[in-house]
Amino acid sequence: MIRVDQVWLAVEPMDMRAGPDTALARVVRVFGAAHPHHAYLFANKRGNRMKVLVHDGIGVWLAARRLNKGRFVWPDAAHGKLALTREQLDALVLGLPWQRIGAAGIIDLV
């Protein structure tokens, strides 16, 4: 339904009460701009909630995901921002250790 060519992850926590305008402002501050067909991911401090903002070329979509148990595997703030592959995104939204997923879904770190 929504084309996503690139996925970006911001490592600093975001207040999950943020709406589309606040999330878009955060994307511009952290990434410099909101590019069409790019998705930008943010988590809360506890790591159990995530929001993703997608610019579809016309407007923005803002979606939220909450884990009932556990937390998302999120990098520390030293990384700033990271690009993710589609396979890594799929693992991340399930709460799996996405950093271990390499090209073509190959696990390259044990």
Secondary structure, 3 states (H helix, E strand, C coil): CCCCCEEEEECCCCCCCCCHHHHHHHHHHHHCCCCCCEEEEEECCCCCEEEEEEECCCCEEEEEEECCCCCCCCCCHHHCEEEECHHHHHHHHCCCCHHHECHHHCECCC
